[in-house]
Amino acid sequence: MGGRQGPRVIANLLALFFATGLALAPLGAHADNPCLKLVFGRYCLGGDVNPLLQSQPPPLARETEGNSLALVFGEDVDQIYVLAFDGRIYKVLRSYRVATQLRYDEMYGLLRDKYGPGEDRSRFPEYASTPGRRLASIRRGEGRALHVWKPADNWHIELTWTRELGLSLAYIADAIEAEREAQMGRGL
């Protein structure tokens, strides 16, 4: 994606979050929840989402669907998506504007050095046996690169490269995400 992402692209990405089940369930008050991990120096994984609603600078976008909410913040040329459940932040995802094999390898190397090799959960078509073919399959939407690290019992990290989001790094609170999925599974 060339240049800054405009409102239409942000709206499309937020719609993608909702359509793929990454949307948030009803929000409530949980100010007493601990911060599991301070992400990107600003976002408290597991913490209360409400302070972000009054933060400066304010979110670039705020999307609601029923009782669901997603916030988008700008960070240099990248986008930060903050998703919450029951008033608590369960996912902080940074979508990088620059998505290249070199950048992916660099980020993987930094995470591997800090947290170990992680688990490779990538999915590629059978023909994608070389880095070039894997990249082509990602660009066509046929493959995805995914590495997962579990540095703590209550949260994990995902480094992902897909056609929809490009290169992204997500921090996810496991118990809150499981609560959200259980409630969404009940059709709430």
C-alpha positions as CSV (number, residue, x, y, z in Angstrom):
1,M,0.0,0.0,0.0
2,G,1.6,3.2,-1.1
3,G,1.6,6.3,1.2
4,R,-0.5,6.8,4.2
5,Q,-3.6,4.7,4.6
6,G,-6.6,6.8,4.0
7,P,-10.0,6.6,5.8
8,R,-11.4,4.2,3.2
9,V,-8.5,1.7,3.7
10,I,-8.8,2.0,7.5
11,A,-12.6,1.4,7.2
12,N,-12.0,-1.6,5.0
13,L,-9.5,-3.1,7.4
14,L,-11.9,-2.6,10.3
15,A,-14.6,-4.2,8.3
16,L,-12.2,-7.2,7.8
17,F,-11.7,-7.4,11.6
18,F,-15.5,-7.6,12.1
19,A,-16.1,-10.0,9.2
20,T,-13.4,-12.5,10.3
21,G,-14.4,-12.6,13.9
22,L,-11.7,-10.3,15.2
23,A,-14.4,-7.9,16.3
24,L,-15.1,-7.1,19.9
25,A,-17.9,-8.4,22.1
26,P,-19.9,-6.1,24.5
27,L,-17.9,-3.6,26.5
28,G,-18.1,-3.2,30.3
29,A,-16.1,-1.8,33.1
30,H,-13.1,-3.7,34.3
31,A,-10.7,-1.0,35.5
32,D,-9.2,-3.4,38.1
33,N,-7.6,-5.7,35.4
34,P,-3.9,-5.9,35.4
35,C,-1.6,-4.9,32.6
36,L,-0.2,-8.2,31.3
37,K,2.2,-6.5,28.9
38,L,2.8,-2.9,27.9
39,V,2.7,-3.1,24.1
40,F,4.5,-0.6,21.8
41,G,5.2,1.6,24.9
42,R,1.5,2.7,25.1
43,Y,-1.1,0.0,25.1
44,C,-1.9,-2.1,28.2
45,L,-2.7,-5.6,27.1
46,G,-5.4,-6.9,29.4
47,G,-6.1,-3.4,30.7
48,D,-9.0,-1.0,30.5
49,V,-9.7,0.3,27.0
50,N,-11.5,3.5,28.3
51,P,-8.4,5.6,28.8
52,L,-7.6,5.2,25.1
53,L,-10.9,6.8,24.2
54,Q,-9.8,10.1,25.8
55,S,-6.1,9.8,24.8
56,Q,-4.1,12.3,22.9
57,P,-3.6,12.0,20.0
58,P,-7.1,10.5,19.6
59,P,-7.7,7.4,17.5
60,L,-7.6,7.9,13.8
61,A,-10.7,5.7,13.6
62,R,-13.3,4.2,15.9
63,E,-15.5,1.5,14.6
64,T,-18.5,0.2,16.4
65,E,-20.8,-2.7,15.4
66,G,-23.5,-3.2,18.0
67,N,-21.6,-3.3,21.3
68,S,-18.3,-4.0,19.5
69,L,-15.4,-1.5,19.2
70,A,-12.1,-1.3,17.4
71,L,-9.7,1.6,17.6
72,V,-7.0,2.6,15.1
73,F,-4.0,4.7,16.0
74,G,-1.3,6.1,13.7
75,E,2.3,5.3,14.6
76,D,4.6,7.0,12.1
77,V,3.5,5.4,8.8
78,D,2.2,2.2,10.5
79,Q,-1.3,1.6,11.9
80,I,-2.0,0.2,15.4
81,Y,-5.3,-1.7,15.9
82,V,-6.6,-2.0,19.5
83,L,-9.3,-4.5,20.2
84,A,-11.1,-5.1,23.5
85,F,-13.6,-7.4,25.1
86,D,-15.8,-6.5,28.1
87,G,-13.8,-3.2,28.4
88,R,-10.4,-5.0,28.4
89,I,-7.8,-4.8,25.7
90,Y,-7.3,-8.4,24.3
91,K,-5.3,-7.6,21.2
92,V,-2.9,-5.0,20.0
93,L,-1.8,-5.3,16.4
94,R,0.7,-3.2,14.5
95,S,0.3,-3.3,10.7
96,Y,3.5,-2.3,9.1
97,R,3.4,-0.2,5.9
98,V,6.6,-1.8,4.6
99,A,6.1,-5.5,4.0
100,T,9.1,-7.2,2.4
101,Q,10.8,-10.5,2.9
102,L,13.8,-8.6,4.4
103,R,11.6,-6.8,6.9
104,Y,9.8,-10.1,7.9
105,D,13.1,-11.9,8.3
106,E,14.4,-9.0,10.4
107,M,11.4,-9.0,12.7
108,Y,11.4,-12.8,13.0
109,G,15.1,-12.6,13.9
110,L,14.5,-10.1,16.7
111,L,11.6,-12.1,18.2
112,R,13.6,-15.4,17.9
113,D,16.6,-13.8,19.7
114,K,14.3,-12.6,22.5
115,Y,11.8,-15.5,22.8
116,G,13.3,-18.5,21.0
117,P,12.3,-20.0,17.7
118,G,8.6,-20.0,18.3
119,E,6.2,-22.2,16.4
120,D,5.8,-21.9,12.6
121,R,2.0,-22.0,11.8
122,S,2.5,-20.8,8.2
123,R,0.2,-22.1,5.5
124,F,1.3,-22.1,1.9
125,P,0.1,-24.0,-1.2
126,E,2.0,-27.0,-2.3
127,Y,3.7,-25.1,-5.2
128,A,5.2,-22.5,-2.8
129,S,8.4,-24.3,-1.9
130,T,10.8,-21.3,-2.3
131,P,10.8,-17.9,-0.6
132,G,9.8,-16.2,-3.9
133,R,6.9,-18.6,-4.4
134,R,5.8,-18.1,-0.8
135,L,5.8,-14.3,-1.3
136,A,3.8,-14.7,-4.5
137,S,1.2,-16.9,-2.7
138,I,0.9,-14.3,0.1
139,R,0.3,-11.5,-2.5
140,R,-2.3,-13.6,-4.2
141,G,-4.0,-14.4,-0.9
142,E,-3.3,-18.1,-1.2
143,G,-0.7,-18.4,1.6
144,R,0.2,-16.8,4.9
145,A,3.3,-16.7,7.0
146,L,2.6,-17.0,10.8
147,H,5.0,-17.5,13.7
148,V,3.7,-17.7,17.3
149,W,5.6,-17.2,20.6
150,K,4.2,-17.9,24.1
151,P,6.5,-15.9,26.4
152,A,4.0,-16.1,29.3
153,D,1.1,-18.2,30.4
154,N,-1.5,-15.5,29.8
155,W,-0.5,-13.9,26.5
156,H,1.2,-14.7,23.2
157,I,2.7,-13.0,20.1
158,E,1.9,-13.5,16.5
159,L,4.1,-12.3,13.6
160,T,1.9,-12.6,10.5
161,W,2.2,-11.7,6.8
162,T,-1.0,-11.9,4.8
163,R,-2.5,-10.2,1.8
164,E,-5.2,-8.5,3.9
165,L,-3.1,-6.9,6.6
166,G,0.4,-7.2,5.1
167,L,3.1,-7.6,7.7
168,S,1.7,-7.4,11.3
169,L,2.8,-8.0,14.8
170,A,0.1,-8.8,17.4
171,Y,0.1,-9.3,21.2
172,I,-2.9,-11.3,22.4
173,A,-4.3,-11.8,25.9
174,D,-5.2,-15.5,25.9
175,A,-7.9,-15.7,28.6
176,I,-9.7,-12.5,27.4
177,E,-9.6,-13.7,23.7
178,A,-11.0,-17.1,24.8
179,E,-13.8,-15.4,26.7
180,R,-14.6,-13.3,23.6
181,E,-14.6,-16.4,21.4
182,A,-16.9,-18.3,23.8
183,Q,-19.4,-15.5,24.0
184,M,-19.4,-15.0,20.2
185,G,-19.9,-18.7,19.8
186,R,-23.1,-18.4,21.8
187,G,-24.3,-15.9,19.3
188,L,-24.0,-12.9,21.6
